Amino acid sequence: MVRKANILSAFYEGQWGYEVFNVGNGLCYSVNDIVSFFEVNNTKFIGEKIEPKMTLCDNQKIKEKLNWTPVGDIKSWIIKYKKSLNL
């Protein structure tokens, strides 16, 4: 997902010779969500921590200018990775 976005953006010549693109799949997960994807049964919470209210990436610009679309997400990757480790 990110590899193709990096390659496309590296060869894109914008108005000033460069552009900044947000790369993401449009899904927003908290740190606790990510931990839950690993299905860790002995998770220990040590108190409330401040997390950003929103970490959602606005990827509209890279979609429009580079014709890029995301092909995966972290949850699917974690599930696949766990299978590869026989977990």
Secondary structure by P-SEA (a helix, b strand, c coil): caaaaaaaaaaccccccbbbbbbcccccccaaaaaaaacccccccccccccccccccccccccccccccccccaaaaaaaaaaaacc
